[in-house]
Amino acid sequence: MAPELDWHERLRIIDDLMRRVSAESSPQELVRLYGVGIRELMPIDRLVALSRRDLAPPWFRITRSTIWTESINPWTQKDRLPLLRDGFLGELLYAQEPRIIEDLRIPESDPAAEHLAGMTCLMTLPQYDNGVAVNMTVLGWRDKADLPREQYPNMVWQSNLFGRATHNLVLRRELSQAYEAINRELKVVGEIQRSLLPRAKAEIPGVDLCPFYEPSAQAGGDYYDLFELPDGNWGMFIADVAGHGTPAAVLMAVTHALARSFAGPPEHPCLFLDHINSKLVSYYTTNSGTFVTAFYGVYNPRTRELRYASAGHNPPRLRTRRGIEVLDKVGGLPLGIMPTQECSEATVVLEPGDMLCLYTDGITETQNAEGDQFDVPRLDELLRAEADEDLSAIAERISRAVNEFSGHAPAKDDRTMLLARVRAS
């Protein structure tokens, strides 16, 4: 019989074990450390671990055995684990209760014989999950005098706590891997999404342009576009799909395709928005509960006239010599909600030096640590720039202000702007 450790030594071993276990992220290494620590606390001649997780009765696997010369990881090398049914070990596992056997006799033909050879007694430590003993540790001793009967209740308790901690660590690793896979997919989706934005810088006669697009951490649904139309006119389009992630990015791609496929009279913004709306409602948004806000304007470089319509989108800001004006004379429901909806158009004539700002709510609804929004007044103040200031400098200043306002937190929504300024000459 092995000498019993005094409580000081037991405490030292347990404290050291708990420190090492708390810092471990690998389930396999966690189990190894725990086994080493337990064997320091008490003599154990044999250990066999069993699992019936994801198996139908009477099947089970041996996941660990002290007779093995090679360590097998049961989470990554499951195909190398012995798959058995019935027999002495299966009987112990499917009994689903703690057991002590003091007169151990196993037929040589039983699969358990080699794992418990030479043992005269054993005890089982079932580990429960949702009330079912899905795992079990079988401990064996050569000498019955070493059987720790008085410690048995605590051993069952501790074994279940450790089993739960190990399972939670496995779940955490699986969840982390799933998140990594999702993030990789979202990154690809985001790259595809950004490829749909205009690649070449448009050249509208008499107009300086500066698009700005800052994607969120996930794929989003912002979209802007410029269309060269007949008779020298130009279409300016900006849209924002409700929501985030892959669904928003997919609907953004659909909106891009619908916008590019419009074949009606290009000088009427309402017809353009009606085309997108009818297709969204007919094929894409009826059962999804999502929608798209949008603004579309047709600009005539010869007359500097902008004819526009809006579908629930943020009214663009227009900086003139008189100050900041808002293009809010039109409005309507977002696209993708109703099969038909009212749409009105308005016209504004731009003067040399006027600057138009189309934007999405990812800019104005950015929040700081207190939950306050960046909001429109701050945007208006930043748009009051010098008449000849470079548009890219204005866009950069707005971006910097928004990031500073949020404490440089990762953007939760895409931030998109399209600045257009009529040249003075």
BATORMI-555168 format. One record per residue (C-alpha): residue in one letter; z, y, x. Coordinates in steps of 0.5 Angstrom, whole numbers. Layout:
<atoms>
['A' [Z Y X]];
...
</atoms>
This chain:
<atoms>
['M' [0 0 0]];
['A' [-2 7 3]];
['P' [3 12 4]];
['E' [4 17 -1]];
['L' [3 25 1]];
['D' [8 30 0]];
['W' [7 35 -5]];
['H' [5 40 1]];
['E' [0 36 3]];
['R' [-3 35 -3]];
['L' [-3 42 -5]];
['R' [-7 44 2]];
['I' [-12 39 0]];
['I' [-13 41 -7]];
['D' [-13 48 -5]];
['D' [-18 47 0]];
['L' [-22 43 -4]];
['M' [-22 48 -10]];
['R' [-25 54 -5]];
['R' [-31 49 -3]];
['V' [-32 47 -10]];
['S' [-32 54 -12]];
['A' [-37 57 -7]];
['E' [-42 51 -8]];
['S' [-49 51 -12]];
['S' [-52 45 -11]];
['P' [-49 39 -16]];
['Q' [-50 34 -11]];
['E' [-46 37 -6]];
['L' [-41 39 -11]];
['V' [-40 32 -13]];
['R' [-40 30 -5]];
['L' [-34 35 -4]];
['Y' [-30 33 -10]];
['G' [-31 25 -8]];
['V' [-28 27 -1]];
['G' [-23 31 -3]];
['I' [-20 26 -8]];
['R' [-21 20 -3]];
['E' [-16 25 1]];
['L' [-11 25 -4]];
['M' [-11 17 -6]];
['P' [-14 11 -3]];
['I' [-20 9 -7]];
['D' [-24 2 -4]];
['R' [-30 3 -9]];
['L' [-33 8 -13]];
['V' [-39 7 -18]];
['A' [-42 12 -23]];
['L' [-45 10 -29]];
['S' [-50 15 -34]];
['R' [-53 13 -41]];
['R' [-55 21 -41]];
['D' [-62 21 -45]];
['L' [-62 13 -45]];
['A' [-62 9 -52]];
['P' [-56 3 -52]];
['P' [-55 -1 -48]];
['W' [-59 2 -42]];
['F' [-55 6 -37]];
['R' [-56 8 -30]];
['I' [-52 7 -24]];
['T' [-52 14 -21]];
['R' [-47 13 -15]];
['S' [-44 7 -11]];
['T' [-40 7 -5]];
['I' [-44 0 -3]];
['W' [-50 4 -2]];
['T' [-52 7 5]];
['E' [-56 12 3]];
['S' [-55 18 -2]];
['I' [-59 19 -8]];
['N' [-59 25 -12]];
['P' [-59 23 -19]];
['W' [-62 30 -22]];
['T' [-68 30 -17]];
['Q' [-69 22 -15]];
['K' [-68 19 -22]];
['D' [-73 14 -21]];
['R' [-70 11 -15]];
['L' [-63 10 -19]];
['P' [-62 2 -22]];
['L' [-64 2 -29]];
['L' [-60 -4 -32]];
['R' [-57 -6 -39]];
['D' [-51 -10 -42]];
['G' [-47 -14 -37]];
['F' [-40 -12 -34]];
['L' [-41 -5 -33]];
['G' [-45 -3 -39]];
['E' [-39 -6 -43]];
['L' [-35 -1 -40]];
['L' [-39 5 -41]];
['Y' [-41 3 -48]];
['A' [-33 2 -50]];
['Q' [-33 9 -49]];
['E' [-25 9 -47]];
['P' [-21 9 -41]];
['R' [-19 2 -39]];
['I' [-15 -1 -33]];
['I' [-17 -8 -31]];
['E' [-11 -11 -27]];
['D' [-14 -18 -26]];
['L' [-22 -17 -25]];
['R' [-26 -23 -25]];
['I' [-34 -22 -25]];
['P' [-39 -27 -25]];
['E' [-43 -27 -19]];
['S' [-50 -27 -23]];
['D' [-47 -20 -26]];
['P' [-51 -14 -24]];
['A' [-44 -11 -23]];
['A' [-42 -16 -18]];
['E' [-44 -13 -12]];
['H' [-42 -6 -13]];
['L' [-34 -9 -15]];
['A' [-34 -15 -10]];
['G' [-27 -16 -7]];
['M' [-24 -11 -12]];
['T' [-18 -14 -16]];
['C' [-17 -9 -21]];
['L' [-20 -2 -23]];
['M' [-20 4 -28]];
['T' [-25 7 -31]];
['L' [-26 15 -32]];
['P' [-30 16 -38]];
['Q' [-33 23 -38]];
['Y' [-35 26 -45]];
['D' [-40 30 -48]];
['N' [-41 32 -55]];
['G' [-35 27 -56]];
['V' [-40 21 -53]];
['A' [-38 18 -46]];
['V' [-45 19 -43]];
['N' [-42 18 -36]];
['M' [-37 14 -33]];
['T' [-33 13 -26]];
['V' [-31 6 -24]];
['L' [-26 6 -19]];
['G' [-24 0 -16]];
['W' [-18 -3 -11]];
['R' [-17 -9 -7]];
['D' [-9 -9 -7]];
['K' [-6 -8 -14]];
['A' [0 -4 -11]];
['D' [-5 2 -10]];
['L' [-7 3 -17]];
['P' [-5 10 -19]];
['R' [-2 8 -26]];
['E' [2 14 -27]];
['Q' [-3 19 -25]];
['Y' [-8 16 -30]];
['P' [-8 20 -36]];
['N' [-9 26 -31]];
['M' [-14 23 -27]];
['V' [-18 22 -34]];
['W' [-17 29 -36]];
['Q' [-19 32 -29]];
['S' [-25 28 -29]];
['N' [-28 31 -35]];
['L' [-26 38 -33]];
['F' [-30 36 -27]];
['G' [-36 33 -30]];
['R' [-36 39 -35]];
['A' [-37 44 -29]];
['T' [-42 40 -26]];
['H' [-46 39 -32]];
['N' [-46 47 -33]];
['L' [-48 48 -26]];
['V' [-54 43 -27]];
['L' [-55 47 -34]];
['R' [-55 54 -30]];
['R' [-60 51 -25]];
['E' [-65 49 -30]];
['L' [-64 56 -34]];
['S' [-65 59 -27]];
['Q' [-71 55 -26]];
['A' [-74 56 -33]];
['Y' [-73 64 -32]];
['E' [-77 64 -25]];
['A' [-82 60 -29]];
['I' [-83 65 -34]];
['N' [-82 71 -29]];
['R' [-88 68 -26]];
['E' [-92 67 -32]];
['L' [-90 74 -34]];
['K' [-93 77 -27]];
['V' [-99 74 -29]];
['V' [-100 76 -36]];
['G' [-98 83 -33]];
['E' [-103 83 -28]];
['I' [-108 81 -33]];
['Q' [-106 87 -38]];
['R' [-107 92 -32]];
['S' [-114 89 -31]];
['L' [-116 91 -38]];
['L' [-114 99 -36]];
['P' [-120 103 -34]];
['R' [-121 101 -27]];
['A' [-126 107 -25]];
['K' [-124 114 -26]];
['A' [-128 117 -32]];
['E' [-132 124 -30]];
['I' [-131 128 -37]];
['P' [-135 135 -35]];
['G' [-131 141 -35]];
['V' [-124 136 -35]];
['D' [-119 134 -30]];
['L' [-116 127 -31]];
['C' [-110 124 -29]];
['P' [-108 117 -32]];
['F' [-101 115 -31]];
['Y' [-98 108 -32]];
['E' [-92 105 -30]];
['P' [-91 98 -32]];
['S' [-84 95 -34]];
['A' [-81 89 -31]];
['Q' [-84 85 -36]];
['A' [-91 85 -39]];
['G' [-92 90 -44]];
['G' [-96 93 -49]];
['D' [-99 100 -47]];
['Y' [-106 101 -47]];
['Y' [-110 107 -46]];
['D' [-118 108 -45]];
['L' [-123 113 -44]];
['F' [-130 112 -48]];
['E' [-137 115 -46]];
['L' [-140 116 -53]];
['P' [-147 119 -55]];
['D' [-149 126 -54]];
['G' [-144 127 -48]];
['N' [-138 126 -52]];
['W' [-132 122 -50]];
['G' [-127 118 -53]];
['M' [-119 118 -51]];
['F' [-115 113 -54]];
['I' [-108 111 -53]];
['A' [-104 105 -56]];
['D' [-97 102 -56]];
['V' [-96 95 -58]];
['A' [-89 94 -61]];
['G' [-85 89 -57]];
['H' [-85 87 -50]];
['G' [-87 81 -46]];
['T' [-93 76 -47]];
['P' [-93 77 -55]];
['A' [-94 85 -54]];
['A' [-99 84 -48]];
['V' [-103 79 -52]];
['L' [-104 84 -58]];
['M' [-105 89 -53]];
['A' [-111 85 -50]];
['V' [-113 84 -57]];
['T' [-113 91 -59]];
['H' [-117 93 -52]];
['A' [-123 88 -55]];
['L' [-123 91 -62]];
['A' [-123 98 -59]];
['R' [-129 96 -54]];
['S' [-133 92 -60]];
['F' [-133 98 -65]];
['A' [-140 100 -67]];
['G' [-139 105 -72]];
['P' [-140 113 -72]];
['P' [-136 115 -66]];
['E' [-135 122 -68]];
['H' [-130 120 -73]];
['P' [-123 118 -71]];
['C' [-121 115 -77]];
['L' [-127 110 -78]];
['F' [-125 108 -71]];
['L' [-118 107 -72]];
['D' [-119 103 -79]];
['H' [-124 98 -75]];
['I' [-118 96 -71]];
['N' [-113 96 -77]];
['S' [-117 92 -81]];
['K' [-118 87 -76]];
['L' [-111 86 -74]];
['V' [-109 85 -81]];
['S' [-114 80 -82]];
['Y' [-113 76 -76]];
['Y' [-107 78 -72]];
['T' [-101 81 -75]];
['T' [-100 79 -82]];
['N' [-95 74 -80]];
['S' [-92 76 -74]];
['G' [-89 83 -76]];
['T' [-92 87 -70]];
['F' [-96 93 -70]];
['V' [-99 98 -66]];
['T' [-98 105 -66]];
['A' [-105 109 -63]];
['F' [-108 116 -62]];
['Y' [-115 117 -62]];
['G' [-119 123 -60]];
['V' [-126 125 -59]];
['Y' [-128 131 -55]];
['N' [-134 135 -54]];
['P' [-135 138 -47]];
['R' [-140 143 -50]];
['T' [-135 146 -55]];
['R' [-129 144 -52]];
['E' [-127 141 -59]];
['L' [-122 135 -60]];
['R' [-123 132 -67]];
['Y' [-117 127 -67]];
['A' [-113 122 -72]];
['S' [-106 118 -71]];
['A' [-103 112 -73]];
['G' [-96 113 -72]];
['H' [-96 115 -65]];
['N' [-92 120 -61]];
['P' [-96 127 -63]];
['P' [-99 129 -56]];
['R' [-97 135 -53]];
['L' [-102 141 -51]];
['R' [-100 146 -46]];
['T' [-103 153 -47]];
['R' [-102 160 -45]];
['R' [-98 161 -51]];
['G' [-93 155 -49]];
['I' [-93 148 -52]];
['E' [-96 146 -58]];
['V' [-96 139 -62]];
['L' [-102 135 -65]];
['D' [-98 133 -71]];
['K' [-103 135 -76]];
['V' [-105 128 -78]];
['G' [-101 122 -78]];
['G' [-101 115 -82]];
['L' [-98 108 -81]];
['P' [-98 104 -75]];
['L' [-104 99 -74]];
['G' [-103 92 -77]];
['I' [-99 93 -83]];
['M' [-103 95 -89]];
['P' [-110 92 -90]];
['T' [-112 99 -92]];
['Q' [-109 106 -91]];
['E' [-110 113 -91]];
['C' [-112 117 -85]];
['S' [-114 124 -84]];
['E' [-117 128 -78]];
['A' [-116 135 -75]];
['T' [-119 139 -70]];
['V' [-117 143 -64]];
['V' [-121 147 -60]];
['L' [-118 147 -53]];
['E' [-119 153 -48]];
['P' [-120 154 -41]];
['G' [-113 152 -37]];
['D' [-111 148 -43]];
['M' [-107 141 -41]];
['L' [-107 135 -46]];
['C' [-102 130 -45]];
['L' [-102 123 -49]];
['Y' [-96 119 -48]];
['T' [-92 113 -50]];
['D' [-85 112 -52]];
['G' [-83 109 -46]];
['I' [-83 116 -43]];
['T' [-79 119 -48]];
['E' [-74 114 -50]];
['T' [-72 112 -43]];
['Q' [-64 112 -43]];
['N' [-59 114 -38]];
['A' [-52 110 -37]];
['E' [-49 114 -43]];
['G' [-55 112 -48]];
['D' [-58 118 -49]];
['Q' [-66 119 -49]];
['F' [-70 123 -44]];
['D' [-73 125 -51]];
['V' [-79 130 -52]];
['P' [-76 137 -50]];
['R' [-75 135 -43]];
['L' [-82 132 -43]];
['D' [-84 139 -45]];
['E' [-81 143 -40]];
['L' [-84 139 -34]];
['L' [-91 140 -37]];
['R' [-90 147 -36]];
['A' [-93 147 -29]];
['E' [-97 152 -26]];
['A' [-104 153 -29]];
['D' [-107 151 -22]];
['E' [-102 145 -20]];
['D' [-105 138 -19]];
['L' [-105 134 -25]];
['S' [-102 128 -20]];
['A' [-97 132 -18]];
['I' [-95 134 -25]];
['A' [-95 126 -27]];
['E' [-91 125 -21]];
['R' [-86 130 -22]];
['I' [-85 127 -29]];
['S' [-84 120 -27]];
['R' [-79 122 -22]];
['A' [-75 126 -27]];
['V' [-75 120 -32]];
['N' [-73 115 -26]];
['E' [-67 120 -24]];
['F' [-65 120 -31]];
['S' [-65 113 -32]];
['G' [-61 112 -26]];
['H' [-67 108 -23]];
['A' [-66 103 -27]];
['P' [-72 98 -28]];
['A' [-76 100 -34]];
['K' [-75 97 -40]];
['D' [-82 99 -43]];
['D' [-88 101 -40]];
['R' [-89 108 -39]];
['T' [-96 111 -40]];
['M' [-99 118 -40]];
['L' [-106 121 -40]];
['L' [-106 128 -37]];
['A' [-113 132 -39]];
['R' [-114 139 -37]];
['V' [-120 144 -38]];
['R' [-122 147 -32]];
['A' [-122 155 -32]];
['S' [-129 155 -30]];
</atoms>
